[in-house]
Amino acid sequence: MRLPNWLSQHLAALRAVLVFTVLLGLVYPLALVAVGQLPGLNHKADGSLISSGGTTVGSALIGQSFTDADGNPVARYFQSRPSAAGDGYDPTATSASNLGPESVVDTIATDPEESSESLLTQVCGRSKSVGELNGVDGRRPFCTDDGVGAVLAVFRADGLTGPVTRVVSVNQVAPATPFVTSYEGVAVELAQPDQDYVAEGGVVTPIRGDAPADPAVPADAVTASASGLDPQISPAYAELQVNRVARERGADPAAVRKLVDEHTGGRALGFMGEPGVNVLELNIALDKQFAAR
């Protein structure tokens, strides 16, 4: 007995679903799992996990913070770069801050929940903190001494032209002191909460200041990566931290520097990217070789 055409088509479709379910839902995934367990591949397939003292402490592929319960850096450890992923290095919230080079004016509100820092102020604050932690000059161009963006809103008599009538340091509030006392002969005011000086007609004017053109604090110490999960820092940022870590551990800086060299990887495939230092692996090696005082 010949089946109706519509029923034959449905049976054929059902057979195809079953075949592809077995092939793509069972055979293919299991084959990939089996390949991932081959010698040389199994460590990466299992997440490149790192153990210390018999306990898994992290992954070589995902960075983590070395801070205390209050979020302050622990001085005896090398510090990672900033992270914008969740509360920091959260694989479930991997992302960047989405702030660009034109983000130079903070949002200052009476309600702290509605306030936010510009990218410039974030960079300035981080650079100041890193400089203080490591005993180097943390100043950067376009940053104030108190660690915010050195930006003025300049009001002129005729909009964009004419004499200056008012100047506001848009990222500084009381009790701060304006980073410059005057601009073109007009005294500089501090910003007031809930005021949009750009909407009021102020021209955003960043001020470079006298910071060195080549800051002592490298860029990766003050900026987050696109993923927010980078496990590595630049050799320059690692070198900046050597003396502080050696001092905290009572170790010879040359010996700590040797450990940094041993945990510095080269460019991918020999030509892509830049060399990097895996912070977690380096800190584990530090704990093994130089117990903290």
N, C-alpha and C positions, 0 to 999 in steps of 0.2 A: 504494500500500500504506500503510495506516494504521499508524503506530508505536504500540507499546504505551503505555498511559497512564503507566506509571512512567518510561519512557524520555523521553516528551514533557516530563514535569515536570522531569527532570534537565537536558534541553537548554535549557529555559526558564530554569532557575536558572543554568546556565552562561552563557547570553547576558546575563543580568542582571549577573552578576559581571564579565564582560568590559566591558559598557557603563559600569558604575560605576567600574571600575578606570581606564578611559580618562578619564572625566569628573573623578573625584575624585583619582586618582593622578597624572594628567598635565596635563589641561587646567586644572583649578583651581589647582594649585601654580604652573604656568608663568604663568598670568594674574596671580597675586599678585606673582610676581617681576617681571613686566613693569610692573605698577602701581608697585611699589617703586622702579623706576628712573626714574620721571617726575621732571622738575626740581622741586626743593623737597622731594621725598620720598627721593631716592636716598641722601643723606647719613645719614639716620636708618635707612633700611633696611640700610645697610652697617655699622651698629654705632656710628654717631656717633663714628668714630675721629678722633683728634687727632694731627697730625703736627707735628714741630719739627725744623728742619734737614734735611728730607727723610726723617726717620725717624718711624714711627708710635710714639708714646709712651704711648698709652692711649686710653680712651674717655671722652667727656663724660658717659656714663651710669653709669660704674663708678669708685668712688673708688680711691685707692691711697695707700700710706704713703710718707712722705718721711723715711726713716731711713737710718742707715749700716749697715755689715755686722753690727754688734753690736746693732742694733735701737734705737739712740739717735736721737732726733730731730735732723735737720740744721737748725741754727739759722737758716740764711739762707733757709729756705723756710717758707711757711705750712704748718701741720700740719693733717691731716685729723682727723675724729672717730674714736674707737676703733671697731674692727670685731671681731665675734665669728665672722666667716665664715672657717673654716679657720685658717690662720696670719695672716689679715688680708686682706680684700677678695678672697677666693677665690670666683669665680662658680660653681665646681663644688661649693661647700660653703656656699652662702648660708643663713644661719640667725641666730637670736638666741641669747643665752646661756641662755634659759629660766629665769633667776633673777628672782624677784619681790621685792616690798618686805619680805617677811618673811625674806629671806636676809640675816641679820646676824651669824651665828656661823660662823667659819672652821672648816674641818676641818684640824686640826694633827696630823700623824702623823710617826712616826720616819722612815718611808720617804717621801721627797719626792714620789714618784709618786702616793702616796695622799693627799697634802695638797691642799686646794683653798681658794680664797678665796671668801668670801661676796660678794654684790653690793655690800654696804656697804663692805667693805674695798677692793674694786676701785675704787669711786668715790672713796674717801678717798685711795688711793694715786695715782690719776690726777690728782686735784685738787692734791695736794701737788707732783707732778712738773710739772704745767702752771704752777703758781704760781712754782716755782723757775726754770723755763725763761724765763718772761716777766717776772720781777721783780715779781710781785704777791702779795697775800695768798691763799694756796691753802687756807686753813682752811675747813672746812664743819661745820655742826652734826652731832653724833654721830660725829665723827672725832677721833682722837688726833693729837697733834703729830707722831708718827712715821708717820702715814699708814695706820692701820688703823681698823676700826670700834670706837668707844668703847662697848663692851658689857660688862656685868658679869653673872656668874651669882651670884645672891644666895641663900644658904641660910638658912632660918629654922628655929627650933626646932620649930614645928608645921606644917611644910610651907609653906603660903602665908601663914601668920600667925605671930605670935610674934616674939621677939627674933632679930636677925640673928646667926648663929653662924659664918658663913664667907662670904667674898666673893672671887671669882676674875675677873680681867680675861681673858676667854676668847679674845681675839684677840692677846694679847701673850705672848711667851715670852722667856726669858733670852737675851741680856743686856739686854733692854729694861727700862725703869723703868715701873711702873704709872702710868697717866695720872692716877689719883687715888690718894692714899696710903691713904685710909680711906673707909668707907661706913657711916654710922650707928654710928661708933665702932669699927668692926672693920677691921683692916688688910687691904688688898687684896693678894692673891697673884697671881703670874704663872701662866699656863696651863702645863700639862705635856702633852707629846705623848701621843697615843693615849688621851686622857681625854674622855669625853662627860659634861660637867658638867650638861647638861640632863637626860640619862637618870638622873643621880645625884640629881636633885631640885632643882637650881638654877633659880631663876626668872630668865629672860632680862630684863635691865634696861638698855636703851640710855641713855646719859648725853649730854645735849645739849651741854654745855660752853659756852664763851664765844665761839664763832665767830660772825661776823656773820650775821644772819638772811638777808641777801641776799648770797650769796658772790660774790667778784670773778670766779671762774672759772665760766662759764656751763654749763648742764646738758649741752649737746651735746659739750662738751669731755671729759666724764667718763663718758658713757653711749654704748653702741653702738646702732645702729638695728636695727629688726626684721629687715631683710634683710642687714645687715652690709656693704652695698655703696654706701651713700650717697656721692655725689661732692661733696656740698655741706656747708658749715658755716654757722652762723648769722652774720649781720653782727656780732653782739656778740663771738663768738669770733674773728672776723677782726680786729676793732678791738683786741682784747686783744693780738694778735700784731704789730700794725703797728710799734710802736717797736723791738721786737727785730729784726724783719726789716730795717727801715731802718738800724739800727745795724750789723748784720752786712754790709750791702751799701754802707755809706757814703752812703746816700741821704737825701733830705729826707722825714721822715715824712708831710708833706702830699702829696708826690708818690706815695708808696706808698699812702696812703689814697685818692687819686684812682683808682689802679688797682683798688683793692678795690671802689670804687663802680661802676666800669665793668664789673666782672665779677659784680655782684650782680643776680640775677634776681628778678622779682616773684612774686606768688602765682600758682598755676596757675589759668588762666581768670579771673584777677583777684580771686578770692575764696577759693580753696582753699589750705590750707597756709600757710607763712610764707616770706618772702624768704630766699634762700640765696646763698652765694658758692661758685662752682665752683673748688675748690682747684687742680686740675690746670691749668686754663686760666689762673688767676691766677699760678701759679708759672712757667708758660711765658712769660707777659707780663713777669714780673719779670726773668727771664734775658735777655730781649731788650732791656729798657730799662735795667736796672741790673745789670751784670755783677758777680758776687760777688767780693769782695776776696780 
